[in-house]
Each structure stands twice: as structure tokens, then as C-alpha cells.
Amino acid sequence: VFLDHPGSVPTASDPGHRAILRPAPLRQLLGFCLFEAAYYIAYRYGMSFSQATASPFWFPDSVLLCGLLLSRPGQWWLFIAGILPIRVFSEVARDLPLWFLLATFAIDSVRGVLTATALRRFLANPTRIDTIREFGIFCLWAVLLMPAASALAGAAARQALGHAFWPTWEQWFLGNALTHLVVTPAILCWVFGSHWKMATRSGARWAEAALVGVGLLVTGYLAFDTPSTPSGFSEPRFYAPVPLLFWAAIRFGMAGASGGIVLIAGLAVEAALEVRGPFAGRSPADTALALQHFLLLRTVPLYLIAILGEQRSAVEQSLRESQERTSRAATAAELGLWDWDMGRDQVWYTRTGRTDLGALAPISFGGFIGLVHPDDRREV
């Protein structure tokens, strides 16, 4: 902003020129370092599930997509080049052949670039989802088309290692799709979003949010940190977090829905990694598939409810602001405004105007006409 004003450009002799010219490159460098650290952690966590089957959540996809969406397309090659050493030289991938690591790196990179390009093309703000239409576009590209297409190449690569093609395609597809349903909205909302802070700025709202969070922790513990049973996910305890998830979505919008989903998903993934609760006695492939189906059925309805709630709140806020502007304009112009609800026979009117009609309160139309001068009643 400072450099946009001609004649105000600092010179080298200006002691403050360093503080004006250099923060942006430093912030970019710091942001890139944080991206590398986040991607390294996500890659380790994604690979920790099992190398015998595709990860139920491919967390690096979310980190890469968020990095691409928050940067200029001309800088994307830096992010792609930055993740290559992590994919090839990380200790969690030392048992995999190099050709497979390079192939999966290429698949994930192309998918991330194409997804970011599509979202930037079809969404006004690709880092926010405010309407059902935007959610549909996000799901179409990030959750369905790109994961389904890239899963074909991923399944072919795993088939070369001896795995069955279509079961591997299903696991690969669901892992990529679910990470964009569960992890990506949470990163965009909680790390880079600011509207959630405004939604919970009062003490009562913070207390309510804390109550919901504690309730989700308790119900999630009851659902997953329990002995295994032959009934799997059919027991009632696995539905205990659902009312609290809907509470979070209705009261706190996307911030509450994404936060609650990530919390439950984290508890479920930990139980799956430790092979306890409903995942005990299952093979890695069955565990991944059960986890994916469990979370998929709970994620989409919550986001739809959260988005509809935020849309309604936005419309109500816009209406209140419009009414306030109209009221201020009428007051400034000394206009008297009245409105007749014919169904209820109620008339609302203002005290402003050349004729004082009384306090702002609803009365019947007959009572309202009674306040008008007899010579003006026929015209009114």
C-alpha cells in the first residue's frame, strides 16, 4: 500500500525503508517454512496408518491444496518442489521403491494443481464456502472428480506392487475425498478464516463452544475407547456424538461443524491406529474402509446444515442493516413510515415526520386511521 503512492517511496538512506520493503518477503519465507513443516507432519501421519493399504485420510493433500489456494499460481512450483524431498527422503517411506514414491508424488502434485486451478476458476473466494452452490462446486472438483481420476493412476501404481486394482482404487479415492471433506475445510476455517472469531466473541458463546467441545471429547471417548464387540459400528454409543455435532453446526456454522468433525475424526483415527474399539480384529484394509464409511455418512449433512444456518444468519443480518439504513434515512428526512400487516391487522408506524403518530408499536388499522386527521383519512 505504501509503494502505491508516487513520491512516497523510501530511499536507502531512510532508516525505516527496511521495515517497509522487507516484511512481505519475510512473511512469505516464514509461510513457506510453516507449509513445509505442516506437510512433513501430515505426510508422517498419513504414512503411519499402514504401507500395506492406502491411508484412510491422505492428510498431505489438504496441506498442499491450502498452500496452493493461498498463493499466486506463479509460486506453485515452489510448493511442488518443496514437497519432493519430503516424499522421497522421509524415513517413513524408506521401505517403498523409489519409482513408486516418484509416481505417487507426481499423481498428488498434478491433482493438487488441477484442483486448485478449478476452485480458483469457479469460486469467487476459493478459501471460503458460504453457499450451497459453492459447497457443491467444492465437492464436485475436490471431493469427486479429481480424487476419482487420480485414484485410477494410484491404483495402477499399487497394482504394480501386487495389490488388487479396484479395491485399491476405492481406498485411494475415499482417502483423497475424505481429507478434503474433513481436513481442508477445518484448515481454511480455523487457521486462515476470521469469521469464526466474530461468531464466538462473547463470553457466553465461548462458554457454549467449550461445553460442546468437552461433550464431543467425552462422547468420542465413549464411542472409540471401549472394548471391541462383534456388532461393530451398530451399537448406540457410536451415535452419541451426533447430537453434539449437529449442535455445533447449527450454533457455530462452518467453524463448529468442521471443528467437531476433525475432533471426532482424530479420535477415530487414533483408535484405528491402535487397533482398539470397533477396529479391533480387522485387517488394515477393512479398518480403513470402516473408518471412511463411518465419517463420510456424518460429514456431508453437517456441512449442509452449517452452510444453511450461515446463509440464514447472513440474510437476517443484511435485512437488519437495511432496516436500520431505511430508519436513519427516514429520520433524517423527517418522514413518517407506516406498514399494515393485513393478515394480523397490525400497523407499525414511526414517530418521525411532520405529524407525530405516537410511539413505535403495532395497533389495528382502525386505531391507526383514528390518529389521522378526518380530512386526510379518505386519501390515506
C-alpha positions, -999 to +999 in steps of 0.1 A: +000+000+000+028+024+008+045+018-025+013+025-044+017+063-037+042+080-061+065+103-043+064+084-011+088+056-020+115+054+008+152+057-002+181+037+010+191+065+034+157+063+051+162+043+083+126+030+080+129+016+045+139-018+057+108-022+078+086-012+048+102-031+020+111-064+036+082-077+057+064-093+027+093-115+016+099-124+052+063-134+057+064-154+025+095-172+037+080-179+071+048-191+055+067-214+032+086-229+062+054-234+080+040-251+050+070-275+048+067-283+085+029-289+082+034-311+051+061-332+068+039-338+098+009-346+076+030-370+055+043-389+085+008-391+099-007-403+066+020-429+062+017-441+098-015-460+092-001-488+071+020-492+040+000-524+031-030-503+022-039-468+011-043-443+040-079-436+050-070-399+051-043-386+029-036-355+050-008-341+028-035-334+001-052-308+024-019-291+033-009-288-004-043-276-016-045-249+011-009-238+003-018-235-034-051-217-028-034-191-006-006-183-030-003-170-065-002-195-094+033-183-103+046-196-069+030-230-071+062-246-085+079-237-052+054-257-032+056-287-056+094-286-054+094-282-017+074-314-010+096-336-033+124-342-007+098-350+020+082-376-002+114-392-013+137-390+017+113-393+047+121-422+070+085-434+069+089-442+032+123-459+032+108-494+025+090-483-007+107-484-041+118-450-055+098-454-086+066-457-065+075-427-044+081-406-076+049-419-092+027-410-062+044-376-058+035-368-095-001-380-090-006-360-059+011-329-073-010-329-105-042-335-086-034-306-062-026-282-091-057-291-111-080-289-081-066-255-071-070-243-106-106-254-108-116-239-075-099-206-083-118-206-116-153-214-104-153-199-069-152-162-061-132-169-030-118-205-030-108-203+006-144-199+019-176-219+014-206-196+021-234-211+000-248-245-010-237-237-046-201-231-035-202-263-014-214-282-045-186-268-067-161-276-040-173-312-037-175-317-074-139-309-080-121-315-048-141-345-035-154-363-066-138-356-100-101-351-091-099-379-065-117-403-087-094-396-117-062-397-097-072-428-080-070-446-113-033-438-116-027-446-079-044-479-081-023-488-112+008-479-093-002-501-064-013-529-087+024-530-098+032-538-062+008-567-062-024-551-049-059-556-064-069-527-087-105-519-078-103-523-040-072-501-041-090-476-063-118-474-037-095-469-008-074-443-027-105-424-038-121-423-004-088-413+013-084-383-010-121-374-009-125-376+028-094-355+036-109-326+016-142-331+033-128-334+068-094-317+070-094-290+043-124-270+055-111-271+090-077-257+079-093-229+058-118-221+086-097-223+117-062-214+105-069-188+078-105-178+084-116-149+107-154-151+107-154-178+134-138-153+158-167-128+153-192-156+158-179-165+192-166-132+206-189-130+236-182-149+268-215-168+267-206-180+232-171-191+242-186-210+272-211-227+249-183-236+224-163-251+253-193-271+265-198-285+230-161-294+228-160-311+261-191-330+252-176-342+219-145-353+237-165-373+263-189-389+237-160-396+213-141-413+241-172-434+249-176-443+212-140-454+204-120-460+236-140-491+245-135-529+242-142-544+208-176-560+202-188-582+173-215-556+164-190-531+150-205-497+145-241-507+151-240-500+188-258-469+201-226-454+216-213-446+182-242-422+177-236-404+210-215-376+194-241-370+166-264-346+186-234-325+197-221-324+161-255-310+150-254-286+179-220-273+168-231-270+132-264-251+139-249-228+165-214-221+151-218-227+114-188-240+094-164-233+123-184-256+146-191-282+120-155-285+108-141-284+143-164-311+156-158-333+126-120-330+130-122-338+167-143-370+161-121-380+131-090-376+153-104-399+180-115-424+153-081-424+136-062-429+169-085-458+177-078-473+142-040-468+145-041-486+179-065-512+167-089-509+195-127-503+199-146-511+167-114-516+148-100-544+168-095-577+149-098-560+115-073-561+087-057-527+077-078-526+046-111-533+065-101-508+092-095-480+066-128-488+048-148-489+080-133-456+092-140-439+058-177-450+057-183-440+093-170-404+087-185-400+052-220-405+065-216-379+092-197-352+073-219-340+044-251-335+064-233-314+090-218-291+064-251-286+046-268-277+079-239-253+088-240-236+054-278-232+055-276-217+090-249-193+080-268-182+049-299-176+070-279-155+095-263-135+067-298-128+052-311-117+086-281-095+092-285-079+058-322-073+065-315-057+098-288-034+083-312-025+055-340-017+080-316+004+101-305+024+070-341+030+060-350+041+095-320+065+097-329+079+062-365+084+073-354+101+105-330+124+087-357+134+061-384+138+088-406+112+071-433+092+088-434+055+078-461+030+084-467-006+075-500-026+076-500-064+081-534-072+067-533-108+079-529-098+115-545-064+112-514-047+128-500-014+118-464-003+127-455+033+124-427+057+133-428+088+154-408+108+129-424+131+104-443+163+103-472+147+122-464+128+154-483+095+152-472+083+186-448+055+199-435+027+177-460+000+184-485-022+165-522-012+166-551-021+144-558-004+112-589+012+127-568+026+155-542+039+131-568+056+109-582+072+141-550+090+145-552+106+110-570+139+106-605+134+093-598+155+062-569+131+053-585+097+061-600+090+027-567+097+010-548+076+034 
